[in-house]
Amino acid sequence: MTETASQEKIVISTETIPSSEKIAERKTIVYETRVDPTVIKVTAEKLKDQMFTRFGFLKSRPEEIQLISIDKYYEPYMLISGKYAIDYYRKRAYTIPVDKEVLEVILLNQKFELRKPADAPSKDNNTIELEGEERIMNEAKASLVLDRTGEEVPLEKLPSAPSERNPKKVLAAFGTEEIAHDADLNTIRSRIVQHPKDISRLVNELFEVDERVVIYTPRFRVTYRNVRTAEDKTVEFDGVTAARIRQSKHVDSPIPPPPPPPP
């Protein structure tokens, strides 16, 4: 899925922290629906008697369970990879032990005062203290697959499928709200960007994202109703593989209907 560097468009951010950013342009991919809704309906009908059980084995009568809707929607997943590197100096004081007989220490033409630790017995060595700077280079990398809430999910959760030629048009047709533009950036930034508090001089700092993709995969949500108890339950199916994904105890927020076709 990663493209070569020559194909990737890079956008330089104007933010001041981190001191330098290279953020790849985000791509949108919408998987084609590979399962006919009729297949989902047939499968859903076969599951009716399993939806409302009591004590794990007592089933409702078939005539009490109605299949009231099959709604198609798109579930987004974010793929993002990047790295963070920082090269900086920090101040440091070095305490060096000196023989107790020594009266004076001169290093690099500088005279250092001898000190005795306040909590040390008199027989212990004296010390001198040197002040300097340390140069440190840190680097962190991450490659993440995130769901719509920003939680990390295994890559195996994503099926493979051909993509729609006009993804924006498909999302608009189903009233799909696109993921916030900085949602993936905020997550990976929080994982790998560690700006030290003890910086005395900054040599270089770079936050780079080389891959950003949002994949919208088709789903079917089937809603059942127990006419005796007026209770609703749902089952969701993958629109690429027809696999049963999850079952909810109660109906989730309704899926917005597709907008009417243009006149």
C-alpha positions in Angstrom: 0.0 0.0 0.0 3.0 2.3 0.6 4.0 4.3 -2.5 7.5 5.2 -3.6 9.0 8.5 -2.5 8.7 9.9 -6.0 5.0 9.4 -6.0 4.2 10.7 -2.6 3.2 14.4 -2.3 4.8 16.0 0.8 3.2 19.0 2.6 5.4 21.0 4.9 3.5 22.1 8.0 3.8 25.7 9.2 3.6 24.8 12.9 6.6 25.8 15.1 6.6 22.7 17.3 8.1 20.3 16.4 10.6 22.5 14.7 10.3 20.7 11.4 7.4 18.6 10.0 6.9 16.6 6.8 3.4 15.3 6.5 2.2 13.1 3.6 -1.1 14.0 2.0 -3.9 11.8 3.3 -5.5 9.4 0.8 -9.0 8.1 0.9 -9.9 4.5 -0.2 -13.4 3.0 -0.3 -13.6 -0.8 -0.7 -16.0 -2.2 -3.2 -19.0 -4.1 -1.8 -18.4 -7.7 -2.8 -21.5 -9.2 -1.2 -25.0 -8.9 -2.6 -27.6 -7.6 -0.1 -29.7 -10.6 -0.9 -27.0 -12.9 0.5 -27.1 -10.8 3.7 -30.9 -11.1 3.9 -30.8 -14.9 3.5 -28.1 -15.2 6.2 -30.0 -12.8 8.5 -33.2 -14.8 8.2 -31.4 -18.0 9.2 -30.2 -16.2 12.4 -33.6 -15.0 13.5 -34.2 -17.7 16.1 -30.8 -17.1 17.7 -31.3 -13.4 18.4 -33.6 -13.4 21.4 -32.7 -16.3 23.7 -33.3 -16.6 27.4 -30.8 -18.3 29.8 -28.7 -19.0 26.7 -30.9 -21.8 25.2 -34.6 -20.8 25.4 -35.5 -19.4 22.0 -38.4 -17.1 21.0 -41.0 -18.4 18.5 -40.1 -17.6 14.9 -43.2 -15.6 14.3 -42.3 -13.3 17.2 -39.1 -12.2 15.5 -39.1 -9.7 12.6 -36.3 -8.5 10.4 -37.1 -4.8 10.2 -34.2 -3.3 8.3 -30.9 -4.0 6.5 -28.7 -0.8 6.3 -25.5 -0.4 4.5 -22.8 1.9 5.8 -19.0 2.4 5.7 -16.7 1.8 8.6 -13.4 3.8 8.5 -10.0 2.6 9.4 -6.9 4.9 9.5 -3.4 3.6 8.5 -0.5 5.9 9.3 3.2 5.5 9.7 5.9 8.0 10.7 8.9 8.7 12.7 10.2 11.4 15.1 13.9 12.3 15.6 15.4 14.9 17.9 19.1 16.0 18.3 19.8 18.3 21.2 22.1 19.3 24.1 21.3 19.3 27.8 23.3 20.7 30.7 24.9 18.3 33.1 27.0 18.6 36.2 29.6 16.0 36.8 30.9 15.2 40.3 34.4 13.8 40.3 36.1 12.3 43.4 39.6 13.7 44.3 42.1 12.3 46.9 41.7 14.0 50.2 45.4 15.1 50.2 44.8 17.2 47.0 44.7 21.0 47.7 43.9 22.2 44.2 42.7 20.9 40.8 43.4 22.7 37.5 41.7 21.5 34.3 41.9 23.3 30.9 43.5 26.3 32.7 40.5 26.5 35.1 40.9 26.2 38.8 38.3 24.1 40.6 37.3 24.4 44.2 37.4 21.2 46.3 34.3 20.2 48.1 33.4 17.7 50.7 30.0 16.1 50.6 27.9 17.4 53.5 26.6 13.9 54.3 30.0 12.1 53.9 32.4 11.1 56.8 35.7 13.0 57.0 37.8 10.1 55.7 36.0 10.1 52.3 37.5 11.8 49.2 36.9 15.4 48.4 35.1 16.2 45.0 35.1 18.8 42.2 32.1 19.6 40.1 32.3 20.1 36.3 29.5 21.7 34.4 29.0 20.8 30.7 26.6 19.8 28.0 25.6 16.4 26.7 24.5 15.8 23.1 21.6 13.3 22.7 19.9 11.9 19.7 16.6 10.1 20.1 14.4 8.5 17.4 11.0 6.7 17.5 8.9 5.1 14.8 5.4 3.8 14.6 3.0 2.2 12.1 -0.6 2.2 13.3 -4.0 0.9 12.2 -6.7 2.9 14.0 -10.5 2.7 14.2 -12.8 5.6 14.1 -12.2 6.4 17.8 -8.4 6.4 17.4 -8.0 3.0 19.1 -5.4 0.7 17.6 -6.7 -2.5 16.0 -4.8 -5.4 14.4 -4.2 -5.2 10.7 -5.8 -8.6 10.2 -9.2 -6.9 11.0 -9.1 -5.2 7.6 -10.2 -7.3 4.7 -8.7 -6.9 1.2 -10.8 -5.7 -1.7 -10.7 -3.6 -4.9 -11.3 0.0 -4.3 -14.0 2.3 -5.8 -12.9 4.6 -8.5 -14.7 7.7 -7.1 -14.5 7.2 -3.3 -15.7 10.7 -2.4 -18.9 10.2 -4.5 -19.6 6.9 -2.8 -19.2 8.3 0.7 -21.5 11.3 -0.2 -24.1 8.9 -1.6 -24.4 7.1 1.7 -24.1 10.2 3.9 -20.9 9.0 5.4 -19.1 11.5 7.6 -15.4 11.5 6.9 -12.9 11.2 9.6 -11.4 14.5 11.0 -8.4 15.4 9.0 -6.0 15.5 12.0 -7.4 12.5 13.9 -4.6 10.1 12.8 -1.9 12.7 13.2 -2.9 13.5 16.8 -2.7 9.8 17.7 0.7 9.0 16.2 2.1 12.3 17.4 1.1 11.4 21.0 2.8 8.0 20.6 6.2 9.0 19.3 6.8 12.8 19.8 8.7 13.2 23.1 10.0 16.8 23.4 12.4 16.7 26.4 12.1 19.4 29.1 15.8 19.6 29.8 16.9 21.0 26.3 19.6 23.6 26.5 20.3 23.8 22.8 18.3 22.2 19.9 20.3 20.9 16.9 17.4 19.4 14.9 13.9 18.1 15.5 11.8 16.4 12.8 8.3 14.8 12.9 7.7 13.0 9.6 4.6 11.0 8.4 5.3 9.1 5.2 2.0 7.3 4.8 -1.6 8.3 5.6 -4.6 6.3 4.3 -8.2 6.2 5.4 -10.0 3.0 4.3 -13.7 2.8 4.3 -15.0 -0.7 4.3 -18.6 -1.6 3.6 -20.8 -3.0 6.4 -24.4 -4.3 6.6 -26.3 -3.7 9.8 -29.4 -6.0 10.3 -32.0 -5.0 12.8 -34.4 -7.5 14.4 -37.4 -6.8 16.6 -39.1 -9.1 19.1 -42.7 -8.1 18.6 -43.7 -9.6 21.9 -41.2 -7.6 24.0 -40.7 -4.6 21.6 -36.9 -5.2 22.0 -34.5 -4.6 19.1 -31.2 -6.2 18.4 -28.6 -5.9 15.6 -26.1 -8.0 13.8 -23.4 -6.6 11.5 -21.8 -8.3 8.5 -18.7 -7.4 6.5 -19.7 -6.2 3.0 -16.5 -7.6 1.5 -16.4 -11.1 3.1 -20.0 -11.5 4.4 -18.5 -12.5 7.7 -20.5 -11.9 10.8 -18.7 -9.1 12.7 -20.6 -8.5 15.9 -23.9 -8.6 17.6 -25.2 -5.8 19.8 -27.7 -6.1 22.7 -29.4 -2.9 21.7 -29.7 -0.9 18.5 -26.9 1.5 17.9 -27.4 5.1 16.7 -29.3 4.9 13.4 -27.4 5.0 10.2 -28.3 8.2 8.2 -30.2 7.3 5.0 -28.6 8.1 1.7 -29.4 11.6 0.4 -32.0 11.8 -2.4 -30.6 11.7 -6.0 -30.0 15.1 -7.6 -32.9 16.3 -9.8 
